[in-house]
Amino acid sequence: MVRTDPTRPAPPTQLHRAIEGERQVWLGLLRGLTRRPDIPNGAEGFTHHRALAPVRWTGAALLVLEVGVVHLLVPAGPVRTVLLITGLYGLAWLAGYLLGAGPVRPHLVTGDRVVLRCGLTTDIVVPLDTVAQVRAHRSARTGLATVQLEGDVLSLVDNGGTSMELVLTRPLTVPGPRGRAVRVTAVRAWVDEPGAMVAAITSRGAPSGRATEPDATPRPAG
């Protein structure tokens, strides 16, 4: 898994990330079916998937319908069997992806760090003693990339933007777009309930900033 930590080596190769992503798909499916999100003991989890969940799961439901229609229309035989197996595999993979990239991999706040998650494999680990300020702040973003870099600000995007910002006391090296290591002085992320996550972080000693109005001006992807 791609993690950021000042003591860790350079990010894994693209092949390693692809293999890890596939593993996270099936682990996500297992965690989702057993209702066991990846929240370690002593940590608090904060979701970041709910805003677009209805749209994403509607797409999954349409795929279920498509598999059923194909099964009914194709005559019995090897071709239908292959199509059915392929369709069921695709459904399981999609469910694992949606679960693994969302409900079972929430952001985390522990006693000494904040872990901001995006997709299947990206974990941005921010030690609490490097947080200069945390605030609920809505910022719009453009582009399809979920990990975006603008200057020295990293954004983990969902629902068209971010809703919380961590300003750092010093630059951190973190995995940026396509897993490349980048140096940042602030990290923004989408959180379903930013106020609750800000409160959890500040309760552990991080300074809080004033919640601000949304930035309505979309910014280009980094």
N, C-alpha and C positions, 0 to 999 in steps of 0.2 A: 504494500500500500504506500502511496506517496504521502510522506509526512514531512513536516518542516520542524527542524530542531537545529540550533546552532552547532551541535556536536555531530550531526549526521553527515554522511558523504553526499556527493552529487546525486541528483534524482536518478531513478532507474531508467533503463532504456525503454524505447517505445514498445518493444516486444514484451518486456517484463510487465509494463503497464497494461498491455492488452491481455496478457495471461491473468494478471491480478484482477482486471475488470471482469473477465469471465468467471473467475472464482467468486467474486463478490455478487454476481448475478444469482448464482445458485445458493450462496450463503444467505443472500437477501430473501430468496424464496423460502428457505428453511426458517429463517427468523420470523418472516411474516406469517407463515402457517402456524408456527408455535407461539406467536405473539411475544417474542423475546427480542426487543430492540437492543441495539448495541450501546448500552449505557452501563459503564463500569460501576462497581460499588462505590458509593460516596460522591458520585457525579450527578448533576442535574442535566436532563435533556430538554432541548427546545426545538420544536419542529420547524421545518422550512419548506414544506411541500404542499400545504393545504390550499393555497390560493388557486393553483392550476390543477389540483387533483381531479376535479370533476371532468375537465376536458381530457386529461390523459387517460382516465379509466373509461371514458366514453369511447375513445379510440380502441382500447382493449376489447370492449364489448362488441364493437363492430367487427373486429377480427374473429371473435367467437362466432358471430353470425356468418361470416364468410366461410369459415371452416365447415360449419354445418351445411351451408348451401352447396359447397363443393362436394361434400360427402353424399348428399342426396342426388346431385345431378350426374356425377360420374358413375358409370356402370361398375358393378362389383367386379373385382379382379385385382391384380397386382398394382395397377396404376392408382386405383382408389386407396388401396392400403398405404402405398408410399405417400400419397398426398395427405392422408389422414395423420400418419405418423409425423410428417413434416409440419403440418398445421398445429398439432398438439405440442410439438417441440417449440414451435414459434410462440405459442400462447404461454407456455411455461417460462420461456426465456423473457418474454415481455413482462410478465407478472413479476419475475425476479428482478428485472431491471427497475421497474416502477417502485417496488418495495425497497430494493437495495439502495436506490439513489434518493429515497425520501423517508418514509415512515420509520424504517429500522435503523437509519443512520442520522439521528438528529445532531444538532450542534451540542456541545458539552461545556459545562462549567464545573471545574474541579477545585480542589483546595489551592492549587498553585498555577493553573493554566486555563485558557479558553481554547477549545478546539472547534474551529469553524469548518464545516464539511460541505462538499459540493460534488455531486455525481457519485460515482461508485468508488473512486480511489483517492480523491484529493482531500487531505486533512491539513488545515492550516493551524499549527500549534503556536499559540501566543502565550508566553509566560506572563502571569499576572503582574510580576514586578517590572515588566516592560510596557505596561499600559499607562499612558499619561492621562487619557480621557476616554470614556465610553459614553455614547449617547444614542438615543433613538433618532434616526434621521433618514427620511425617505429621499432617495436619489434615483432619478430615472436614467436608464441606460438603453442604448440602441444596439442592434446587432444580435446575432443568434448565439454567440459564444457565452457560455456560463461562467468562464473564468476570464476576466478582462483586466488589462493593465493600462493605466493612464498616468504617465509620469512615474511617481513612486507610490501610487495608490492602487491597491489590488481590490477588485470587486468580484464577489461571488454572487452571480445574478440569478434571480428567479422572478417571475411575475413582472418582468420588464424593468427591474431595478433592484435596489437594496434598501434595507430599512433600519440598519444599525451600523455604527461606525466605531472602530477602535483606532485611536490615535496613539502612536507608540513613542516611547521615550528615546529610542534609538532604532536605527535601521535593522530589520531582520531579513535574513535570506529565506525565501519561501518558494514553493513550486508555483510558477505562474502559468500562463497559457501554454498548452501542449507539454506541460511538465517541466519547462525550463526554469532553472533557478533564477530568481529575481530578488532585488533588494527593495524593500518597501518601508515606508514610514507610517502608513495607515492601511487598514483593512476594512472593507465594507462587505456586508453580507445581508441576504434576505433572511429575515426571521419572521415567523408567523405572529409572534407576540414579542416585539422588541422591548417593550417596557418591562416585561417580566424578566427577560434575559439581562437587560441593563441592571435591574435591581439585584439579580443574583450575582453579577460581577462586582458591583459596588459593595455588596454586603461582605465581600471577601477582601475589601481594602482598595479596590481600584477607584480612582477619582471619576466622578460622573460629570457629564456636560449637560447643558440645557437641551431638552428635546426641541427640535426645530421643525419648521414647516417643510413640507415636501419641496424638493427642487424639481420644478415642473419642466425644466429644460433638458431634453434628452442629450446625452453626451455620446460622442462617437466611441465605438469599441476601440480598446487599446491593442 
